[in-house]
């Protein structure tokens, strides 16, 4: 009986080994197919496209920064040119005339 159980265990182990080897071979074949389909020229083109995208994003960021800076400068200029606040402050700080005694 033990001999039969041992043979069954060996058969299961062999089966698991064959399944693992088959999966490994299939994975290796898929990897080879993928690497064969990718030529070096297309890899360089992919890097060039990535670089172009990065450059475009950097250009957009620079443009936004310039626009924000211009907007801030305009806001500061508007605040500096506003004399209304200064005149109101001067009026508030001016001494209040005292009523003449009756």
C-alpha positions, 0 to 999 in steps of 0.5 A: 500500500505504501509503495502505491502511495509513493508512486502516486506522490511521485506521479503528482510531483512529475505532473507538477514539474511538467506543468511548471516547465510547460508554463515556463516554456510558454512564457519564454516563447511569448517573451521572445515573440515580443522582443522579436516584434520590437525592432531597435528603430521602433525603440528609438522612435518611442524614446523620441516620442517620449522626449517630444512629449516631455519637451511639450509639457515643459513648454506648457509649464513655462508658458503658464508660469509666464502668464501667471507672472504677467498677471501678478505684475498687472495686479501689483501695478493696479494696486500701486496705481490706486490712489483711492485707498491712500486718500481714504486712509489720509482722510481717516487719519486727518484730525477731526475738527472739534465743534466750537463751544456755544 
